[in-house]
Amino acid sequence: MDYFKIDEKNALEAKIYAQQIAFAPIMFQAARTLRNLGILAIIKAEGRDGISFEKIVEKAKLSTYGVRVLVEAGLGIQLIILNKDKYKLTLAGFYIMSDDMTIANLDFVHDICYKGMFDLENSIVTEKPTGLKELGEWKTVYEGLSSLTEQQKESWFKFDHYYSDYSFNAVFKHVFKNNPKRILDIGGNTGKWALKCINYSDTVHMGLVDLPGQLKMAQENIKKDKNAERVSFYEMNILDKSNKLPKGYDVIWMSQFLDCFSEDEIVSILKRCFDALNENGEVIILEHFWDRQKFEVSAFCLQMTSLYFTNIANGNSQMYHSDLFKKLVRKAGFNSIEEIDGIGVSSSLLICKK
């Protein structure tokens, strides 16, 4: 990865970029408002012909002033172009309005991160999620997921599931390669992975470990399935070192889970996996490592997501560099025997044995 080794911007480009950072919160809200008030959709509907300002005002049913300042901001942030008095949508404008990844990221940042990030500096100094107070009075965001507003829950889960859903179908062949009879899913969340597994295999038994709120959501989702009897539920705060994991599982699965914890906490969790796992079993970890990304924008998204963990989630975790993460795996007594990159949108799979 050579993205971060050299600075290719000249002085003018660097100064322009610095101004974009300075106005970034305003750019963000302008883009979101152009989308939410339907202005981008109005312009898109006219296609290559474009649309006059007067027609935008008429269709948007907003004041001339409101449309004017938004459309002019849209020109500045390159979501819109103006040619011969006709406004047209740029490709970036199309992505803001219609791209699943962009929508998931934008809504997550607005509904979960935006207000709290005002206090990021304090989070860095104290190593506490000081921005979390904007969502609720919990020690970590995970304790309060089931208590978020419906809009906040929708944005959080859409963001979380977007990245995992694209990976799940690609990893079945690795997870089921040795025909495991019992799989323990730590951080089972809404039970989506467990449901996929019990419908992929006719025999596998799934165990789910999670906090009470998440486990309740998983139970509600799974109980409707015809194979629900092949799922067991274990209510547990994994941060409590005295909590031991259930034994008798061939595979322990963790998807986008360990990045939610500090280095010491990851080692503690993995050591308990070591104690619980069958002797020839595997720990299979699906994670996003910013240094393993094919595209620079993927690394950027993960690096920014790390600050969500710092400021909102728990104050001490991040999207890790793979070298640091693998050191933690070895410290807990495991070896990574297989590593597969390029899974789904941005995931890597680590298959570990004692």
Beta strands, then each sheet from edge to edge (+ up, - down):
strand 1: 80-83
strand 2: 86-89
strand 3: 182-186
strand 4: 205-210
strand 5: 231-235
strand 6: 251-255
strand 7: 282-287
strand 8: 335-343
strand 9: 347-353
sheet 1: 1+ 2-
sheet 2: 5+ 4+ 3+ 6+ 7+ 9- 8+
end
